[in-house]
Amino acid sequence: MELKAAVQAMFAPARHPGRVGAEIELIPVTDGARPRPVDPAVLAAAFDPSFVREAVPTFEPGGQLELSPAPRPTVGALVHDVRRLVARAEAIAARNGIRLVAAGTNPYHCCHEVPLRVASPRYLAMQRLFDATGPDGRRMMRLTASLQVTVDLRAGQAGREQWLVANLAGPPLAAAFANSPTLDGRPAGIRGARTRIWQGVDLTRTGYDGRHLDPVDPVGAYGAFASAAARLPIRETADPACHLSTLFPPVRPRGGYLEVRYLDAQPIERAGVAIATIAALLHDPRARRDALDLLLPRIGDQARAWDEAAAGHSPESADLLSIAHAAEPALGGAAATLTEAASLTGAAS
């Protein structure tokens, strides 16, 4: 019963919905002909207090830098913040001989070259658990970077539509914005190596086969997903909310908002387009319905849809981008980028 209540709390709607947020991950490497991994302590020591207040910088297990500015009421305001804070981070890094790489996978290194920089009990337990299913857990923790988008969750039917669209749009949007052509520091032969890595991580925790989705009872399906996942062998997971934080589906309910996790890290000129696309699809009622008409027939075929996304192709990508473009006039200036993303997706098939 405690886990059920915790899951229901994760699907609670926002009190005043409408905001959009983003978490930007970047891979720090030394700036030179032979880039090396960077100790996060070097960057952390260089951040000034005003940057820390605005960007709330943290570091992922492999030393990836994450910036988490506050959510904003409009996409335009958020993108302005993101651009400004990324530019500040890049300037700080450059003064310390560091370059920040905006890519879904580390283009230079393999796991043996990138230690577990944040060796907390949680991350050590995750690593041991993931090692049982293969090497992709370590790759995910140490080598990948994402652009995460957060969108306030609405009440009732609108919120259920948001949840379904956010999840089912994952494969076509991951394909359209694929930005991870390397694996273990070498060409991967696909554009979506980060997506392929996530497919190889323990599916009982990631749901990259759609096992956590149900169009009729989304909360019940997610509760069953959470119940089936083994608890990490750390004291904190006695708390159901902590256990839920150790699940890593493509979209995670967070209590008042949804956290969209499947996009590769993006160059700053494309990050705004990606953020605006997700916001348009989830906030605009007509866009949600049009997206559901397009995507719902494949709810039982998510494993194949994610396979297509990893290869850099999804048959729904161009139509989904068109729906987002029609819903959000502010995307008009980015029409060329959307068209390019759709054409690249088709060319990869």
N, C-alpha and C positions, 0 to 999 in steps of 0.2 A: 504493500500500500504506500510506503514512503516513496519508492521509486515512481509509482504511478502519479502521485501528487507532484513530484519534482518535474516529471515530464509535462504534466498539465501546466505547471508554472512557466516552463520554457515556451509554451505556445500562447501565453497570455498576450493580448494585444497591447499596443502602445496607448497611453492615455490621450495623447495629442499627435496622431500619426502624420507623417509627411516628411520626416527628415531622411537624409541619406548621409552615409559615412564611408570611410575607406581606411584600410590599413595597407601601407605600401611597404613591401619587402624588397631589399636590395642586397646584392652580394658584394661585400668589400674584398678587394684584392689590392696588393701593392701595385703601384703604377710603374710599370717597366716592361721590358721585353719579355721577361719571364715572370708573370704575376704569381705571387705567393698568397696563401690564405693570411688573413689578418686577425690578430688577437683583438677581441671586442674591447678589451680594457684600453687599448690605444685610442679608439674612437670615443669611448665613453668619457675619457679624461679630457677630451678636446671640446665637448659640448658645453656651451655657455648656458646659464640658468634660463634665459628667455627662450632659447631653442628647446630646452627640456620641457618647459611649461607648455609650449604650443604643440610640439611634435610628439611628446611623450615617447621618446625612443627606448626600445628594448631590443634584446637580441635573442634570436632563435637558437636551437641546439648547436648548429654548425657555425654560429657567429653571424648569421644573416641579420642585417639591420632592419628593424621594423619601425615605421613611423605611424602614429595613431592620432591624427588630429581629431578634434571634436566634430561630431556630426553637425551638418548645417541644414537649414530649411530649403535650400535650393542646390541643384547640381552646380550651377555657376559659381556660387559662393564656395562650395567644397573644392571644386577644381582649382579655383584661385588659390586657396590655402595649400592644396597639394603641390601645385607648381612652385609656389614660393618656398615651402619647407623643403622640398627636394633640392631646389637650387641652393638653399642654405646648407643642407647636409653635404651636397657635392663640394661646395666651397670649403667647408670645414675639413672634409676628407682630403681634398687636394693639398691643403696647407700641410697635411701630415703625410704626404706621399702615398695617398690611398685613392683608388678609383672605385666608384659604386656602380656595379653592373646590374642593369635592369633586364634580367632574363629569367626564364622559368627554371633553368638548371645551370649550375656552375659550369661555365664553358671551358675551364682550365684544369679542374682537379677531380680526383676520385675520392672515395671515402677514406682510403688509406692516407691521403694527404691532408684531410680535414678532420681534426680531432673533434670529439664531443666537447664543445666549448662550454656549454652549460650543463655540468655534470650533477644535476639535482637528483634526488631519489626518484622523482617522477620520470625524468628523462632516461635514467639508467634502467628503470623498470620497463619503460616503453621499448627501449632498445633490445632488452632481453626477450621481451614478448614477440617483437617483430622479427628477431633473428630466427625464430622457430619456423617462420613461413618463407624465409629467403632474404636476399640482400636488399630488397627495395625499401624496407623499413629504415635501414641506415641511410640509404640514398635520400629518402624523403626528408629525414631529420637534418642531414648535414649538407645536402647539395641543392635543394630546391628553394624557390622563392615565388611568391604569389602576389597578386593584387586582390585583396579581399574587399568586398563591397557590402555594406550593411544598409538595410532598408527597414523602416518602421513597419511593424506588423499590424494590419487592420483587424477589426473584429468580424466575427461571423463568416458569411460566405466569401466576402472579399479576402479575408485572411487565408481561408482554405485555398482560394484561387492563387493567391500570392505564393503560398507554399508549393503548390503543384507546378506553377510556372517557373519559379526559381529553380526547382530541381530538374524539370524536364527540359528547360532551356540550357542546361549544363553542357551536354555534348555539342550542340551546334555552336554555342558561344565559345566553348573551349577550343573548338576547331577554328572558328573565325579569328580568334585572338591568340592562336597558338604561337608561342615565342620560346620554344625550348628544343632547338635542333641538335643539342649535344647530350651525351650520356657518358658519365665518367671521364669528362674532358675530351671526348672524341665525337666526331659526327655520328648522330644516331640513326640517320637514314629516314627519320620521320620528323615532323614539325612539332609533335606533341609528346616529347619524351617525358615531361613532368606528368602528364596524364597517364602515360603508360606505367610510370613508377607507382602512382596511386592505385592503379589497378592491381599491382603486384603486392600491395600491403594488405594485411589481414582484412578480408572482406567483412568479417563479423564486426569490425570497428569502423569501416569506411563506407560500406553500402554502395560501392561503385558497380553494383549489379542491380540496384533499385530495390533491394530487399526491405528498405525502410519506408517504402511508399505505398499508400493505399488511397484511392480517390474518394472513398466513402468515409473512412475513419483514419485520418492522418495521425491523430494523437495516439490512437491505439496501436497503429503500425509502428510508430516510432518507439512506443513503450516496449513492444515486443522485441524490436531491434536492440534497445538498450538492455533488456533483460537477458538476451542471448549472448551479449558480449561479456567475456571474462573480466572481472575486476582486477585492476593492477594490484600487485602485492605490496601496497604501501598503505599506511594507516589511514591516510586521508580519504581513501575511496569507501570507507564505511559511510561517508556522507554521500547520499544519492546524487546531489548536485555536483560533487567532485567526480563521481563516476561518469556522469554525463559529459563532463569536460574532457574526458579521455576518449570520447568517440569523435571520429573525424569524417563525417559524411560530406558530400559535395556542398550541401547547405545545412547549416546548423541552426536550430531555433535557440534563441538566447534570452527569452523573456522580454517581450516588448519589441523585438526586432529579429530579423533573419540575417544570418551571416553567410554570404555567398563566397565560397572558398575555392572554386574550381578554375579561376582565371590565372594564367601564367603572369608573372611580373611583366609589366609593360614599359616601354620607353615613354617618357613623360608626354610626348605628343599624341600617343594613343591611349594613355591612361584615362583622359577625360572622356574620350569616346566610349570606352568600355564602361565607365561609371554611369554615363548618361544612358547608355543602352539598357543596362539592368534597371536603373531607376524608372525609365519609361515603361518597360515591360511590367513592372510590379506595381507602379502607382497609378497608371492609366487604366480605368475599367475596361474600355473597349480593347486596348492592347492586350490585357490579360485574357479576355474572352477569345480574341483572334489567335493568340498564342496557344491557348488550350485546344482550340479546334485543330490547329496544326500539329500539336505535340502529343495530346492525350492518347491517340491510337498506339503510340509506342511505349506506353508505360510498362508493359510487360516484356519489353525488349531492350532494357537499359544496358545490359552487358554488351550487346552488339553495338548499341549507340555509342557507348564509351570507347569501344574498339575503333569505330570510325573516327571519333574525335582524336584519339591518339595518333592515328595515321594522318590527321590534318584534313579530314573530309567528313562533312555531315550533310546529307541531302536537304536538311531543313534550314541550314545556316542562312542562305540568301533570303528566304521568305521571312525568317525571324528578324533579321536585320531590317528588312523593309517595314515590318510591323512596328518596330521600335522607332524607326525614322519617321513614320507617319504619325506616331503618337506624340513625339517630342519635337516641336518646331525648333528648339534650340540646337537640335542635331543638324539643322540645315547646313551650317557651315562645315560640318564634318561629313557631308554626304559622300565626298570623294573617298574618304577613308573607309566608310562603311562599304561602298561599292568595291573598293580594293580588297577588303577583307572577304567579301562574298566571292569575288572572282578567284582569289587565291584558294579559297576552300574548294571551289569547283575544280580548279586546275589540278588539285592534288588527288582527285579521284581516278 
